[in-house]
């Protein structure tokens, strides 16, 4: 059963929104870090192959 959002206190809604935002930012940052790491490793491998 769905409960209308207005039944929740503002503090609860704000906390939930903050948690969702933090989860989203964590995913974005994790993905960016992985991409940077992959690019760095590719460059190192290419450099080693040229040597």
C-alpha positions in Angstrom: 0.0 0.0 0.0 1.2 3.4 -0.9 1.1 6.2 1.6 0.7 9.8 0.4 4.0 11.7 0.9 2.3 14.4 2.9 1.8 12.0 5.8 5.6 12.0 6.4 7.2 14.7 8.5 9.4 17.1 6.6 12.5 15.9 8.4 12.0 12.3 7.3 11.5 13.3 3.7 14.6 15.5 3.8 16.7 12.6 5.2 15.4 10.2 2.6 16.2 12.7 -0.2 19.7 13.2 1.2 20.3 9.4 1.3 19.1 9.1 -2.3 21.4 11.9 -3.3 24.4 10.4 -1.5 23.7 7.0 -3.1 23.5 8.6 -6.6 26.7 10.6 -6.1 28.6 7.5 -4.8 27.6 5.7 -8.0 28.7 8.6 -10.2 32.0 9.0 -8.4 32.7 5.3 -8.4 32.1 5.1 -12.1 34.3 8.1 -12.8 37.1 6.7 -10.7 36.9 3.4 -12.5 37.1 5.1 -15.9 40.1 7.2 -14.8 41.8 4.1 -13.5 41.1 2.2 -16.7 42.5 5.1 -18.8 45.6 5.3 -16.6 46.2 1.6 -16.9 45.8 1.7 -20.6 48.4 4.5 -20.9 50.8 2.6 -18.7 50.4 -0.6 -20.8 51.0 1.3 -24.0 54.0 3.0 -22.6 55.4 -0.3 -21.5 54.8 -1.8 -24.9 56.6 1.0 -26.6 59.7 0.5 -24.4 
